[in-house]
Each structure stands twice: as structure tokens, then as C-alpha cells.
Amino acid sequence: MVKLYLNEKRYPINNNLMDKLENLEIKPIYYIDSNLHLSFVKNINNLTSKKIFSEAEIIQILEYIISSTIKSFIPNANDYINYSLLNMCINITTYILINFGNKFNSVDMYPLNINNIFKTKIGHQFVIVIFPTENGNKAYIIDSTYRQFCLLSYCNKNRLYHYDPYIMPGYFVKDLKPILFLLKNGYLEINEYTAKIYCDSFILSEESYLKREIITESNYNGKQYIKAFETGVI
């Protein structure tokens, strides 16, 4: 286990994620098993042309995309452990789309920006990936830079009294489980619950900024967020 720090100055997390994240093992996103890479390369032609994917194949593809992308930006594992990925979302999502966007014939992959959907002060780009399965489509968020929203200096309610009273979304996470999974793995399966947890963190951050008080409830539900993922607006 390694202690997770979220920027170059090694500020530890100090918000409602702190207790869980201090001992979060982050190996899966970076130290991807070399056997997985070999397996992926060996079967890449079958995977790229498949029309229906199993859950194991989906996870294999997601882990390969994310680990390959992160390693291309941060070659050293120790740097990754201590790096916030602050302001790297556009570069990383662009890399993903260029290198993997057209690799799988039956997989849909496209970028979304929080600012464009919700008209927030904060801008953040992530990728939606949709896989066809035997039980219908399964959609995922790829967001390997969400950790930047858990920085100590910006996840503090006292910022409401500063000249720039913006509190990062990590402060407003209501359920640790899906966000811990996202921080650990870089992707998150989309359903009504996870969509609300993920998007609410941005909405509550924005509303608290505008009203200069901590807002704990949003007016949106998971269905609305999923529709926003599909249409680009809410």
C-alpha cells in the first residue's frame, strides 16, 4: 500500500475522502500486469473486430487504454504516485481518442466537458465509452485525472471566505465507493447512481461557489445526468 498524495508539493487529501484515500492502493492504474498487455496484444485483432464484448474483455480494454495513456505522460511510477494530474485532462483525453478512438469497430468513444454540459466555472474533460454486450450496451466514464479535484488546498470549506471561493468537487462527494473506484482504476461504469455521485460533485461545487455557502443537494437525478452524457446538455 502507498499513501496517496495529490500534487507535486505532496499535499495530503484533507476532506471527506481523506480517511479512505490515504491508504488507497493505486497500483492497478499504473502497474498494470505485464501479462495483461501480452494477452491484449495477442488478441487485439479479435477484440478490435468484435461486435459483442464480455465483462472481462471490457475491463481488459479499459485497463489497457488507461495504463498505456498514463505511462505515455508520466513514465516514472513514483512520479505518478505523487502527481495530481492537474490541468492534464484535455491532453490525456485527446491522447485516448487519437490512439484508441477508432481501434474497436463496435465501440463508441467520445469526449465530454463538464463546463459545456453544466456551464460551470470549472472545465473538465473526460471520455465516454460504450460497449455492446449480450445484455445491451454498457457505458463507462474514463477519467484518470479526477484526483486533481481532491487537492488539500482546494477541498476546504474555508475557501468560501477567500477571494476565490471555489471548493473542488472532491469535497462534495457523497459516497466514497464509486469515487474510490474511479481514483484507483481511472474508469467508472455508468448507472443512475454513479452518474449522480460523479456529476453532483461538480454541480454542488459550482452552486456553493455561486451562493457562497455549502450546498449539499442538487436538483438533478441520475437519469438526467445520463441523458446529459448522451446529448451533451442538461
C-alpha positions, 0 to 999 in steps of 0.5 A, spaced: 500 500 500 502 507 498 499 513 501 496 517 496 498 524 495 495 529 490 500 534 487 507 535 486 508 539 493 505 532 496 499 535 499 495 530 503 487 529 501 484 533 507 476 532 506 471 527 506 475 522 502 481 523 506 480 517 511 479 512 505 484 515 500 490 515 504 491 508 504 488 507 497 492 502 493 493 505 486 497 500 483 492 497 478 492 504 474 499 504 473 502 497 474 498 494 470 500 486 469 505 485 464 501 479 462 495 483 461 498 487 455 501 480 452 494 477 452 491 484 449 496 484 444 495 477 442 488 478 441 487 485 439 485 483 432 479 479 435 477 484 440 478 490 435 473 486 430 468 484 435 461 486 435 459 483 442 464 484 448 464 480 455 465 483 462 472 481 462 474 483 455 471 490 457 475 491 463 481 488 459 480 494 454 479 499 459 485 497 463 489 497 457 487 504 454 488 507 461 495 504 463 498 505 456 495 513 456 498 514 463 505 511 462 505 515 455 505 522 460 508 520 466 513 514 465 516 514 472 511 510 477 513 514 483 512 520 479 505 518 478 504 516 485 505 523 487 502 527 481 495 530 481 494 530 474 492 537 474 490 541 468 492 534 464 485 532 462 484 535 455 491 532 453 490 525 456 483 525 453 485 527 446 491 522 447 485 516 448 481 518 442 487 519 437 490 512 439 484 508 441 478 512 438 477 508 432 481 501 434 474 497 436 469 497 430 463 496 435 465 501 440 463 508 441 468 513 444 467 520 445 469 526 449 465 530 454 466 537 458 463 538 464 463 546 463 459 545 456 454 540 459 453 544 466 456 551 464 460 551 470 466 555 472 470 549 472 472 545 465 473 538 465 474 533 460 473 526 460 471 520 455 465 516 454 465 509 452 460 504 450 460 497 449 455 492 446 454 486 450 449 480 450 445 484 455 445 491 451 450 496 451 454 498 457 457 505 458 463 507 462 466 514 464 474 514 463 477 519 467 484 518 470 485 525 472 479 526 477 484 526 483 486 533 481 479 535 484 481 532 491 487 537 492 488 539 500 488 546 498 482 546 494 477 541 498 476 546 504 470 549 506 474 555 508 475 557 501 468 560 501 471 566 505 477 567 500 477 571 494 476 565 490 471 561 493 471 555 489 471 548 493 473 542 488 468 537 487 472 532 491 469 535 497 462 534 495 462 527 494 457 523 497 459 516 497 466 514 497 465 507 493 464 509 486 469 515 487 474 510 490 473 506 484 474 511 479 481 514 483 484 507 483 482 504 476 481 511 472 474 508 469 467 508 472 461 504 469 455 508 468 448 507 472 443 512 475 447 512 481 454 513 479 452 518 474 449 522 480 455 521 485 460 523 479 456 529 476 453 532 483 460 533 485 461 538 480 454 541 480 454 542 488 461 545 487 459 550 482 452 552 486 456 553 493 461 557 489 455 561 486 451 562 493 457 562 497 455 557 502 455 549 502 450 546 498 449 539 499 443 537 494 442 538 487 436 538 483 438 533 478 437 525 478 441 520 475 437 519 469 438 526 467 445 526 468 445 520 463 441 523 458 446 529 459 452 524 457 448 522 451 446 529 448 451 533 451 446 538 455 442 538 461 
